[in-house]
Amino acid sequence: MVGKHNLYWPIPNAAITKNIKGKLRQNVGYEGYDPTVPVFETWEEAVADEDKVD
């Protein structure tokens, strides 16, 4: 059986640390994984979130 962390490549740490105003959800099994970070269920949710700025 393939482990969950082997299904997806990790998000590069540089992409996570440069994104100071948002949270990127790291894939399961990799450093920085946080299950409390929300995940978009559809591409429409992701597009709707693009213009949100704190």
C-alpha positions as a Python dict, from the first residue, in 0.01 Angstrom:
ca = {
    (1, 'M'): (0, 0, 0),
    (2, 'V'): (129, 346, -89),
    (3, 'G'): (157, 592, 200),
    (4, 'K'): (-41, 918, 178),
    (5, 'H'): (279, 1121, 173),
    (6, 'N'): (390, 937, -141),
    (7, 'L'): (82, 1038, -344),
    (8, 'Y'): (178, 1406, -374),
    (9, 'W'): (506, 1595, -384),
    (10, 'P'): (565, 1835, -94),
    (11, 'I'): (500, 2204, -138),
    (12, 'P'): (845, 2368, -153),
    (13, 'N'): (933, 2538, 175),
    (14, 'A'): (1034, 2853, -16),
    (15, 'A'): (676, 2885, -146),
    (16, 'I'): (539, 2851, 205),
    (17, 'T'): (777, 3099, 370),
    (18, 'K'): (733, 3363, 96),
    (19, 'N'): (357, 3351, 144),
    (20, 'I'): (355, 3563, 461),
    (21, 'K'): (-13, 3664, 454),
    (22, 'G'): (-164, 3328, 374),
    (23, 'K'): (-138, 2967, 479),
    (24, 'L'): (-56, 2690, 237),
    (25, 'R'): (-151, 2343, 340),
    (26, 'Q'): (144, 2110, 320),
    (27, 'N'): (71, 1758, 203),
    (28, 'V'): (33, 1475, 456),
    (29, 'G'): (361, 1327, 576),
    (30, 'Y'): (580, 1630, 508),
    (31, 'E'): (725, 1887, 747),
    (32, 'G'): (483, 2174, 800),
    (33, 'Y'): (167, 1967, 754),
    (34, 'D'): (-118, 2120, 956),
    (35, 'P'): (-461, 1958, 927),
    (36, 'T'): (-630, 2277, 1057),
    (37, 'V'): (-541, 2472, 742),
    (38, 'P'): (-852, 2472, 521),
    (39, 'V'): (-844, 2310, 178),
    (40, 'F'): (-1042, 2428, -122),
    (41, 'E'): (-1290, 2165, -235),
    (42, 'T'): (-1343, 2316, -581),
    (43, 'W'): (-1148, 2537, -818),
    (44, 'E'): (-1428, 2795, -787),
    (45, 'E'): (-1352, 2834, -416),
    (46, 'A'): (-985, 2886, -493),
    (47, 'V'): (-1057, 3149, -760),
    (48, 'A'): (-1301, 3331, -530),
    (49, 'D'): (-1027, 3349, -265),
    (50, 'E'): (-759, 3495, -496),
    (51, 'D'): (-854, 3859, -438),
    (52, 'K'): (-891, 3837, -59),
    (53, 'V'): (-621, 4044, 108),
    (54, 'D'): (-569, 4107, 480),
}
